[in-house]
Amino acid sequence: MRAVNLLPSKPGRGGLPGGGSKRPVAILAAAAVVMGIGYLTYNAKNEVSQLTTQVTEATDEKSVLEQELASMMAIDQRAAAQLARRGAVVTIANARVNWERIVRDTVTVLPERVWLSEVTGVMPAAVAGTGAAAPAGQPQAVNAIPQGLHLEGFAFTQVQVAQLLARLEAVPGLGEPRLASAEKITRGGKRIVQFIVDAPVDQRAQDRPTLSVVAGDGGTTASATTAGTAAQGGAFQP
């Protein structure tokens, strides 16, 4: 019979057991690399998700701010429009002329043998300025009626026209009248003077009826006054 040695042989320098010990190290290194790549990928995905969330939140906040800004601009526009309308109303109210009193006082001071054919009242600049202005470079009408009281009428003599100018100057609310024209014409076989007079209005023409209380012996009575009559030192009492 042949003898067989069943004992394991001793490992040598280049033997298989000694050379195979490096394989687990390589496997562990590869696994570490894969785990590192996975970790970096996970972190990158988390950062992208966070950035996307921040961009979405910033976009929503921007939309909200734009809506608030649009609302504030609409409120400012409405406030500006109300302020402009209020200013226009105040301007018109402050420059409102009491034409009824001006015309009544003018007709009252007419000299004898002088009559009017046309009476026109033109609002002052404070009111006219609220309308549309003439385009730049476009000349204004040469024959436009000046602002104030415009009178056209007839008299028998130039002296009567001069008397009319003097009396108009005494009317509260009228400035210095200006004789635009005065020419003699023939009407009905008689020589008469046809005249045009323009008189500006001043602050006294913007009077308002007021109600004041005057103490008397028997109690109190109401008296109506105006800025025009007060300027002359007079008062109307019933």
C-alpha positions in Angstrom: 0.0 0.0 0.0 1.0 3.5 -0.7 1.1 6.0 2.2 -0.8 9.3 1.8 0.0 12.4 3.9 -3.4 14.0 5.0 -1.8 16.9 7.0 -2.0 20.4 5.3 1.2 21.6 4.0 2.8 24.8 5.5 2.2 28.0 3.6 5.1 29.3 1.6 6.2 32.6 0.3 4.2 32.9 -3.0 1.6 30.3 -2.0 -2.1 30.7 -2.7 -3.2 31.3 0.8 -0.8 34.2 1.3 -1.7 35.8 -2.1 -5.5 35.7 -1.7 -5.5 37.8 1.5 -5.5 41.1 -0.6 -8.9 40.5 -2.2 -11.1 41.5 0.7 -9.2 44.8 1.1 -9.9 45.7 -2.6 -13.6 44.8 -2.1 -13.8 47.0 1.0 -12.1 49.9 -0.9 -14.6 49.6 -3.8 -17.5 49.5 -1.4 -16.2 52.6 0.3 -15.9 54.4 -3.0 -19.5 53.4 -4.0 -20.8 54.6 -0.6 -18.9 57.9 -0.9 -20.4 58.5 -4.4 -23.9 57.6 -3.0 -23.4 60.0 -0.1 -22.4 62.8 -2.4 -25.3 62.1 -4.7 -27.7 62.2 -1.8 -26.3 65.5 -0.5 -26.5 67.0 -4.0 -30.1 65.9 -4.3 -30.9 67.4 -0.9 -29.3 70.7 -1.9 -31.2 70.8 -5.2 -34.4 70.1 -3.4 -33.7 72.9 -0.8 -32.8 75.3 -3.6 -36.0 74.5 -5.5 -38.1 75.0 -2.4 -36.4 78.4 -1.8 -37.0 79.5 -5.4 -40.6 78.5 -5.1 -41.0 80.4 -1.8 -39.3 83.5 -3.3 -41.5 83.3 -6.4 -44.6 83.1 -4.2 -43.4 86.0 -2.0 -42.7 88.1 -5.2 -46.2 87.5 -6.4 -47.7 88.6 -3.1 -45.5 91.7 -3.1 -46.5 92.5 -6.6 -50.1 92.2 -5.7 -49.7 94.5 -2.7 -47.7 97.0 -4.8 -50.5 97.0 -7.4 -53.1 97.6 -4.7 -51.1 100.4 -3.1 -50.6 102.0 -6.5 -54.3 101.8 -7.2 -55.0 103.4 -3.8 -52.5 106.2 -4.5 -54.1 106.8 -7.9 -57.5 107.1 -6.4 -56.2 109.4 -3.6 -54.5 111.6 -6.2 -57.7 111.7 -8.3 -59.7 112.7 -5.3 -57.2 115.3 -4.3 -57.2 116.7 -7.9 -61.1 116.8 -7.9 -61.1 118.4 -4.4 -58.5 121.1 -5.6 -60.6 121.8 -8.7 -63.8 122.2 -6.6 -62.0 124.5 -4.2 -60.5 126.5 -7.0 -63.9 126.9 -8.7 -65.6 127.7 -5.4 -63.0 130.3 -4.5 -63.2 132.0 -7.9 -67.0 131.9 -8.2 -68.3 135.3 -9.2 -71.6 136.7 -8.1 -72.7 137.7 -11.6 -76.3 138.4 -10.5 -75.1 141.2 -8.1 -72.5 142.5 -10.6 -75.1 142.8 -13.4 -77.7 144.3 -11.1 -75.4 146.9 -9.8 -74.1 147.7 -13.3 -77.6 148.2 -14.7 -78.4 150.4 -11.7 -75.6 152.8 -12.4 -76.3 153.3 -16.1 -76.6 157.1 -16.9 -79.7 158.4 -18.6 -80.0 157.9 -22.4 -77.6 155.0 -22.2 -78.7 151.5 -22.9 -77.0 148.1 -23.3 -77.5 145.6 -26.1 -75.3 142.9 -24.8 -73.9 141.9 -21.4 -71.4 139.0 -21.2 -69.6 137.7 -18.1 -66.4 135.7 -18.6 -65.0 133.7 -15.7 -61.6 134.8 -14.3 -58.3 132.9 -14.9 -58.6 130.8 -11.8 -61.6 129.0 -13.2 -60.7 129.1 -16.9 -57.4 127.5 -16.0 -59.2 124.3 -15.0 -60.2 123.6 -18.6 -58.2 122.4 -21.5 -55.4 124.8 -22.4 -54.8 125.8 -26.0 -52.1 123.7 -27.8 -48.6 125.1 -27.7 -47.8 127.2 -30.7 -51.5 127.8 -31.6 -52.3 131.6 -31.4 -55.3 132.7 -29.4 -58.3 134.4 -31.0 -57.6 138.1 -31.5 -61.2 139.1 -31.0 -61.7 137.0 -27.9 -63.7 138.6 -25.1 -61.5 139.6 -22.1 -62.1 138.0 -18.8 -64.5 140.0 -16.7 -67.7 142.0 -17.6 -68.1 142.7 -21.3 -70.7 145.4 -22.2 -71.9 146.6 -25.6 -74.4 149.4 -25.9 -75.4 152.8 -27.2 -75.4 156.4 -26.0 -76.3 159.7 -27.5 -73.0 161.5 -26.6 -69.4 160.7 -25.7 -70.0 162.4 -22.4 -72.5 159.8 -21.4 -70.1 157.1 -22.3 -67.5 158.7 -20.0 -70.1 158.9 -17.2 -70.7 155.2 -17.7 -67.0 154.4 -17.2 -66.8 156.5 -14.1 -69.9 154.8 -12.6 -68.7 151.3 -13.5 -65.5 151.9 -11.6 -67.6 152.5 -8.4 -69.3 149.1 -8.7 -68.0 146.7 -6.0 -66.3 143.8 -7.7 -65.4 145.6 -10.9 -61.9 146.9 -11.6 -61.0 149.8 -13.8 -63.2 149.7 -16.9 -61.6 150.0 -20.3 -63.2 151.5 -23.4 -62.6 149.1 -26.2 -64.3 151.1 -28.9 -66.7 154.1 -29.3 -67.8 155.2 -32.7 -70.6 157.3 -34.0 -73.2 155.6 -36.2 -76.5 156.5 -37.7 -79.5 154.7 -36.3 -83.1 155.7 -37.2 -81.9 159.0 -38.7 -80.1 160.0 -35.5 -76.4 160.1 -34.7 -75.6 157.9 -31.7 -72.5 156.4 -30.2 -71.9 152.6 -30.2 -69.5 151.6 -27.5 -67.8 148.5 -26.1 -66.6 148.4 -22.5 -64.6 145.7 -20.7 -64.3 145.7 -17.0 -62.2 143.1 -15.1 -63.5 141.5 -11.9 -61.6 141.5 -8.6 -61.9 139.6 -5.3 -64.9 141.6 -4.2 -66.9 140.0 -7.0 -66.5 136.6 -5.2 -68.7 137.6 -2.3 -71.1 135.2 -0.6 -74.4 135.9 1.2 -73.8 135.5 4.9 -76.2 135.5 7.9 -75.2 137.5 11.0 -77.0 138.3 14.2 -77.5 141.9 15.2 -78.4 142.7 18.8 -81.3 145.1 19.2 -83.4 146.6 21.9 -86.1 144.0 21.5 -83.9 141.0 21.1 -81.9 139.7 18.2 -82.6 140.1 14.5 -80.9 138.4 11.5 -79.3 140.5 8.9 -78.0 139.4 5.5 -74.8 141.0 4.3 -72.4 140.4 1.5 -68.7 141.1 1.1 -69.5 143.8 -1.5 -71.8 145.8 0.7 -69.5 145.3 3.7 -66.6 146.7 1.7 -68.6 150.0 1.3 -69.5 150.1 5.0 -73.2 149.4 4.4 -75.4 146.6 5.6 -78.8 145.4 4.6 -81.2 144.9 7.5 -84.8 143.9 7.0 
